[in-house]
Amino acid sequence: MTMRRWRRAALLAGAVLAGCAGGALAQPSAPRAGLDPSFGVDAFPSTYRPAPSVPTAIINATILTAAGPRIDNGVLLLRDGKVAAVGRDVAVPAGVQVIDAKGRWVTPGIIDPHSHIGVGSSPGEANGDGSNESGPNAAGIWVEHAVWPQDPMFERALAAGVTTTMILPGSANLFNGRTVTLKTTPALSPQGMKMPGAPYGLKIACGENPTGGGPGKPGTRAGGMLGYRTTFAAAAAYADQVREYRRKVAADQPAQAPRRDLALETVAAALEGQVKVQIHCYRADEMLQMIDLSHEFGFKIAAFHHALEAFKIAPVLAREGIPVATWAGDWSGYKMEAYDSIMENAGILEAAGGVVAMHSDNVMIMQHLNQEASRAMTAAREAGLNVTYEDAIRWLTLNPAKILGIEARSGSLEVGKDADVVVWSADPFSVYSLPDLVLVDGAVMHDRSKPPSQPRSDFELGLQKRPEASK
C-alpha cells in the first residue's frame, strides 16, 4: 500500500464512517450540570472501525500462537475479524478464502509497546511533537493530540508485521503525559486508529533525560525523587477531594466540585489504577527506587522501559510482577546510564520468571523487531539459557499486550482474539524472513506480492530520477 493509497484509504474510511451510526467523530456529550472531574471518562473516545474482512483459512503453516507449543502443518481459521479456530485438525468450511502457507510461518501481529511514530514524524522527525519542555510535570498532555496519522512510518511498521503500537510522549520531564495504543491502519485522526478499550498509560521518566540541566528540571536524581513524591502526594489529595465531592453528590448534599487539574487528574488516575504507569528507567538502582515509590503511594508499575540493567535485579522484578520492555542490548554506551547493557538481558529476565518484551523507541528498529528478538534469543542460548521460539514470540506479541493491558483481546492466536496475523516468508527469527501478508482484524492490510508501483511516501518522490533531468 503506497502512502497515497494509505491516504486514500483513510479518506474513504472517513467518508464511509461519516454515514454510519456514530459518525467519523465522537458525538457531543450531553451538557453537564456542574463539573465532574471524572478520571475514567475518555474525552476523546475511539472511532476505530475494522476494515472489511472475509472468512479466511490459512493452511499448511508452521504456527507460533504465543499461547502454546509450535503447531506444524497447522490451520488458522479467521472469521468476523477474530480467531475462530487454530490447530492441526481444524476443518476448513466451504466457501472460505484459503491461503496456502506451505513452507511459511504464521504468528500473531507484532505489538510494539514503546514507539514515537506519528509524533516524531518522518522524514527526519519533521514534526517533532514527542517531548514537551514544559516543566517537570507535563502529565496533563495526551500524546494522541500530537499524532499525525499520515506519518509514512505507520505504513512501514505495518509492512514489518507491527499491527499495534503504544505511542508515548518523550522523556524530557518527570511526568510526560498519557500514552495511546493504536492499530497501524489508515485513518483520518488518531482516534480513528485508537484501539477501543485499551487503557491509557502515564509516561514517567527517571535518570539522565528528565534530571539533566535545563529550566524547570530538578538537576539531580534526588531532586527528581522529590518531584515524584510531591506530585503523587498532591494527586492523592486531589483524588480525595473528588471522592468527597462524589460522595456528597450521591448523598444529595451541597457540593462544590474541585477545580479541574488535568495534570493531577492523570496522576490520580494512575493511583486509582485506571491509567497504567509506564516508566522510562535504565539503571537497576533507579528501578529499585521507583519500586519503593510505588510501594509508598500504592500504585502498580506496568513496565520499566529500556531497562538495560534489569538483569541485575531480575528476581526482584519477577517477584514484583513488573514487566520489562527493552532492546536486544547489542548497542550500549550512548550515554552513561546505558553503559552496562548486555545482550543476555532478556534471557536472564525470562529465566528468572519475568515478563520481557522487545520495543523499538526508534522508527528503524520498529521495522526489524523480529530480529531484535532473534538476537536476544541467540545471546541467551549462547549463555546457556533455555530460551525457545515459544518464549521469543511472546516477547513480540503476548508480553507487549500484557504491558499495554490488552492481552484479553490481542497478542496471541487464541479463539476469540483479534485476528491480527503475520504470514512470514520463512522462519520469523531469520534475518532473511519478511512478512508476506499482514492482517489486521482479519483484513489483509499488507501483501508483499503486490509491491507499490510508486515510492512509499510523497516525501520520496523527489528521490526518483526525473526524465527531464537527464536531458
C-alpha positions in Angstrom: 0.0 0.0 0.0 1.6 3.3 -1.1 1.4 6.4 1.0 -1.1 7.8 -1.5 -3.2 4.7 -1.2 -2.8 4.9 2.6 -4.2 8.4 2.5 -6.9 7.4 0.0 -7.9 4.5 2.3 -8.1 6.9 5.3 -10.2 9.4 3.4 -12.6 6.6 2.1 -12.8 5.1 5.6 -13.7 8.6 7.0 -16.4 9.1 4.3 -18.0 5.7 5.0 -18.0 6.2 8.7 -19.4 9.6 8.5 -22.6 8.0 7.1 -22.7 5.3 9.8 -24.2 5.5 13.2 -21.7 7.2 15.5 -20.0 9.1 12.7 -16.4 9.6 12.0 -16.0 11.8 15.0 -17.2 11.3 18.6 -20.7 12.7 19.1 -21.0 15.6 21.5 -21.7 14.6 25.1 -24.7 15.8 26.9 -24.2 19.1 28.8 -23.1 18.5 32.4 -24.8 20.0 35.4 -21.7 21.2 37.1 -18.1 20.0 36.6 -17.4 16.4 37.5 -13.6 15.7 37.2 -14.1 12.0 36.4 -10.9 10.1 36.0 -12.5 7.3 34.0 -14.1 9.3 31.2 -12.4 9.3 27.9 -12.8 12.8 26.5 -11.5 11.6 23.1 -13.1 8.2 22.5 -12.0 5.8 19.8 -13.8 5.9 16.4 -11.8 2.9 15.1 -13.6 0.6 12.8 -12.0 -2.6 11.4 -11.6 -2.9 7.6 -14.0 -5.3 6.0 -12.8 -8.9 6.1 -13.8 -12.3 4.7 -13.7 -15.7 6.4 -10.2 -17.0 5.8 -8.3 -20.2 6.4 -4.5 -20.2 6.5 -3.4 -23.8 5.9 -0.2 -25.9 5.9 1.5 -23.3 8.1 4.0 -23.6 10.9 2.2 -21.6 13.6 3.6 -19.9 16.7 0.5 -19.0 18.7 2.3 -17.3 21.6 -0.1 -19.3 23.8 1.3 -22.8 23.5 3.7 -25.0 21.6 4.5 -24.7 17.9 2.0 -26.2 15.5 3.4 -27.8 12.4 1.2 -28.2 9.3 -1.4 -26.1 11.2 -4.6 -24.4 10.2 -5.7 -20.9 11.4 -9.3 -20.0 10.8 -10.4 -16.4 10.9 -14.0 -15.2 10.9 -15.6 -11.8 11.6 -12.2 -10.3 12.4 -11.5 -12.8 15.1 -9.6 -16.1 15.5 -12.2 -18.8 15.1 -10.0 -21.9 15.4 -6.4 -22.9 15.4 -4.7 -26.3 15.4 -3.7 -29.3 13.2 -7.2 -30.9 12.8 -9.2 -27.8 12.0 -11.9 -28.4 9.4 -11.9 -25.8 6.7 -15.5 -24.8 5.9 -16.7 -24.5 2.4 -16.7 -21.1 0.8 -13.9 -19.5 2.9 -10.9 -17.8 1.4 -7.9 -20.3 1.6 -4.3 -19.1 1.9 -1.8 -22.0 1.4 1.2 -21.2 3.7 3.2 -24.3 3.0 6.8 -23.6 3.9 5.9 -20.4 5.7 5.3 -19.4 9.3 2.4 -17.7 10.9 2.5 -15.6 14.1 0.3 -13.0 15.9 0.8 -9.5 14.8 3.8 -7.8 16.4 2.9 -5.4 19.2 5.4 -2.6 19.8 5.0 -1.4 23.4 7.1 1.7 23.0 7.2 3.9 19.9 7.1 7.5 18.9 5.9 7.2 15.3 3.3 9.8 14.4 4.8 12.3 16.9 8.4 12.2 15.9 7.2 12.0 12.3 9.3 11.3 9.3 11.2 12.5 7.4 13.9 13.4 9.9 11.3 14.0 12.7 10.0 16.9 10.7 7.1 17.1 13.2 9.0 16.7 16.5 6.0 16.7 18.8 7.2 13.9 21.2 8.6 15.8 24.1 7.3 18.9 25.9 9.9 21.0 27.7 7.2 22.4 30.0 8.5 21.8 33.5 8.7 18.6 35.5 5.0 17.7 35.4 3.5 17.5 31.9 1.1 14.7 32.9 -1.9 16.6 31.6 -0.7 16.1 28.0 -2.3 13.4 25.9 0.1 12.3 23.2 -2.7 11.4 20.8 -3.2 15.1 20.3 0.2 15.2 18.5 -0.1 12.1 16.4 0.0 12.6 12.7 -1.9 9.7 11.0 -0.1 10.3 7.7 3.3 9.6 9.0 4.8 7.2 6.4 6.3 5.1 9.2 2.8 3.7 10.1 2.8 2.0 6.7 6.3 0.7 7.1 5.6 -0.6 10.6 2.6 -2.5 9.1 4.8 -3.9 6.4 7.2 -5.1 9.1 4.4 -7.1 10.8 3.6 -4.5 13.5 -0.2 -4.4 13.9 -0.5 -2.5 17.2 1.8 0.0 19.0 1.7 2.1 22.1 2.9 5.7 21.4 4.4 7.5 24.3 5.4 11.1 24.9 9.2 11.7 25.2 11.2 11.6 28.4 12.2 15.2 28.9 10.1 15.6 32.1 9.5 13.6 35.3 5.8 13.2 34.2 5.4 13.3 30.5 1.7 12.7 29.8 -0.7 10.0 28.6 0.2 7.3 26.1 -2.2 5.9 23.5 -2.5 2.5 21.9 -3.1 2.5 18.1 -3.7 -0.1 15.4 -1.4 0.6 12.4 -4.2 1.1 10.0 -5.2 4.2 7.8 -7.4 6.8 9.5 -8.1 10.5 9.3 -7.4 11.0 13.0 -5.6 9.3 15.9 -8.9 8.4 17.4 -9.7 6.5 14.2 -6.6 4.3 14.9 -7.1 4.1 18.7 -7.8 0.6 19.9 -11.2 0.6 21.7 -11.0 -0.1 25.4 -7.2 -0.1 25.6 -6.1 1.5 28.8 -4.1 4.7 28.8 -0.6 4.8 30.2 1.2 7.6 32.2 4.7 8.0 30.9 7.2 8.7 33.8 10.9 9.1 33.2 13.8 8.8 35.6 17.6 9.1 35.0 19.5 11.4 32.8 16.7 12.7 30.5 14.4 14.4 33.0 17.1 15.4 35.5 19.7 16.9 33.2 20.3 20.6 33.3 17.7 23.0 32.0 15.0 25.3 33.1 12.4 23.6 35.3 14.4 20.4 35.6 15.4 19.1 39.1 19.1 18.8 38.2 19.7 15.8 40.4 18.2 12.3 40.9 17.4 13.3 44.5 15.6 16.3 43.2 13.7 14.1 40.7 12.5 11.9 43.6 11.3 14.9 45.4 9.3 15.9 42.3 7.7 12.4 42.1 6.8 12.3 45.7 5.4 15.9 45.8 3.3 15.2 42.7 1.9 11.9 43.9 1.1 13.4 47.2 -0.8 16.3 45.5 -2.6 13.8 43.2 -3.7 11.7 46.2 -5.1 14.7 47.9 -6.9 15.7 44.6 -8.4 12.2 44.4 -9.6 12.5 47.9 -11.3 15.8 47.0 -13.0 14.2 44.0 -14.2 11.2 46.1 -15.6 13.5 48.7 -17.4 15.6 46.0 -18.9 12.4 44.5 -20.0 11.2 48.0 -21.8 14.5 48.7 -23.5 14.4 45.2 -24.6 10.8 45.8 -26.0 11.8 49.2 -27.8 14.8 47.7 -25.8 17.1 49.8 -24.5 20.6 48.8 -21.2 20.0 46.9 -18.6 22.2 45.2 -16.7 20.4 42.5 -12.9 20.8 43.0 -11.2 22.9 40.3 -10.2 20.5 37.5 -6.4 20.0 37.2 -5.6 18.0 34.1 -2.1 17.1 35.2 -3.2 15.9 38.6 -6.1 14.1 37.1 -3.9 11.8 35.1 -1.6 11.1 38.0 -4.6 10.5 40.3 -6.0 8.1 37.6 -2.7 6.2 37.9 -3.1 6.0 41.6 -6.6 4.7 41.1 -5.4 2.0 38.8 -7.3 3.5 35.8 -4.1 4.5 33.9 -1.1 2.2 33.6 2.2 3.6 34.9 5.0 3.2 32.2 8.4 4.2 33.5 11.5 5.1 31.3 14.3 3.8 33.5 17.8 2.4 32.7 19.7 1.7 35.9 19.0 -1.1 38.4 19.3 1.2 41.4 16.8 3.6 40.0 14.3 0.9 39.2 14.6 -0.2 42.9 13.9 3.5 43.9 10.9 3.6 41.7 9.6 0.3 43.2 9.9 1.9 46.6 8.0 4.9 45.3 5.2 2.6 44.1 5.0 1.0 47.5 4.8 4.4 49.2 1.9 5.6 47.1 0.2 2.3 46.3 0.4 2.3 42.5 1.3 -0.6 40.2 4.2 -0.2 37.7 3.0 -1.6 34.4 6.6 -1.9 33.0 10.1 -0.5 33.1 11.1 0.7 29.6 14.6 0.4 28.2 15.7 -1.1 31.5 19.2 -2.1 30.2 20.3 -3.1 33.8 17.2 -5.1 34.6 19.2 -8.3 34.6 20.9 -7.1 37.8 17.6 -7.3 39.7 15.7 -9.9 37.6 14.4 -11.9 40.7 13.1 -8.6 42.2 11.2 -7.7 39.0 9.8 -11.2 38.8 8.6 -11.1 42.4 7.1 -7.7 41.9 5.4 -8.7 38.7 6.9 -5.8 36.8 7.5 -6.5 33.0 10.4 -5.0 31.1 10.3 -3.5 27.6 13.8 -3.4 26.1 16.0 -4.0 23.1 18.3 -6.8 22.2 21.1 -5.0 24.0 23.8 -5.2 21.4 24.5 -1.5 21.5 25.4 0.5 24.6 27.4 3.3 25.9 25.5 6.0 24.0 25.1 7.6 27.5 26.3 6.7 30.9 23.1 5.0 32.1 23.3 2.7 29.1 26.9 1.7 29.8 26.1 -1.8 31.3 23.9 -3.1 28.5 24.3 -6.8 27.8 22.6 -9.0 25.1 21.6 -11.6 27.7 19.3 -9.1 29.5 16.1 -10.5 28.1 17.1 -14.1 28.5 18.1 -13.6 32.2 14.7 -11.9 32.8 12.9 -14.9 31.1 14.9 -17.4 33.1 14.0 -15.6 36.4 10.3 -15.9 35.6 9.9 -12.3 34.5 7.9 -10.8 31.6 10.0 -9.3 28.9 9.1 -7.6 25.6 11.0 -6.1 22.7 10.3 -2.5 21.9 11.6 -0.1 19.3 11.7 3.5 20.5 13.1 4.1 17.0 11.5 4.1 13.6 14.3 1.9 12.1 14.2 -0.7 14.9 10.5 -0.8 14.6 10.9 -2.4 11.1 13.1 -5.2 12.5 11.6 -6.1 15.9 11.7 -9.8 14.9 15.4 -9.5 14.6 15.7 -7.8 18.0 14.0 -10.9 19.5 16.2 -13.2 17.4 19.5 -11.6 18.6 18.3 -11.6 22.2 17.3 -15.2 22.0 20.6 -16.2 20.4 22.6 -14.4 23.0 20.6 -16.1 25.8 21.1 -19.6 24.2 24.9 -19.0 23.9 24.9 -18.1 27.6 23.3 -21.5 28.4 19.8 -20.2 29.0 17.0 -22.3 27.6 15.1 -19.7 25.6 12.7 -21.2 23.0 10.9 -19.9 19.9 7.7 -20.0 22.0 9.4 -17.7 24.5 10.8 -15.3 21.9 7.4 -14.9 20.0 5.9 -13.9 23.3 8.5 -11.1 23.6 7.0 -9.7 20.4 3.3 -10.3 20.9 1.7 -11.5 24.1 4.1 -9.9 26.6 3.7 -6.4 25.0 0.0 -7.0 25.1 0.3 -7.5 28.9 2.2 -4.3 29.3 -0.5 -2.4 27.4 -3.3 -4.1 29.2 -4.8 -5.6 26.0 -3.9 -9.3 26.5 -7.5 -10.4 26.8 -8.1 -9.4 23.2 -4.7 -9.4 21.4 -1.2 -10.8 21.4 -1.8 -14.5 20.7 -3.7 -16.7 18.3 -6.4 -17.9 20.5 -10.1 -18.3 19.8 -12.0 -15.1 20.2 -9.0 -12.8 20.0 -8.4 -10.1 17.3 -7.3 -11.7 14.0 -4.0 -9.7 13.9 -1.8 -12.1 11.9 1.5 -12.2 10.1 2.3 -14.8 7.4 6.2 -14.8 7.2 8.1 -16.0 4.2 10.2 -18.2 6.4 11.3 -18.7 10.0 10.4 -15.3 11.5 13.6 -15.3 13.6 15.7 -15.4 10.4 17.3 -12.3 9.1 16.1 -13.4 5.6 12.4 -13.6 6.6 9.9 -11.0 5.6 6.2 -10.6 6.2 4.3 -11.9 3.1 0.9 -11.0 4.4 -0.2 -8.8 7.4 -3.8 -9.0 8.5 -5.4 -6.6 11.0 -8.8 -7.7 12.4 -8.8 -10.4 9.6 -8.4 -8.0 6.7 -5.3 -8.1 4.6 -3.5 -4.7 5.1 -0.2 -5.6 3.6 0.6 -8.0 0.7 4.3 -8.3 -0.3 3.3 -9.9 -3.6 1.8 -6.6 -4.6 4.7 -4.1 -4.3 3.9 -0.4 -4.7 4.3 1.0 -8.2 5.4 4.3 -6.8 7.6 5.4 -3.8 6.1 4.6 -0.4 5.6 8.2 0.5 5.3 11.6 -1.1 8.5 12.6 0.6 10.4 10.1 -1.5 9.1 11.3 -4.9 12.0 13.7 -5.1 14.4 10.8 -4.9 13.3 9.4 -8.3 15.3 10.4 -11.3 13.1 12.6 -13.4 13.3 12.1 -17.2 13.6 15.8 -17.9 16.6 16.0 -15.5 18.7 13.7 -17.8 18.1 15.9 -20.9 
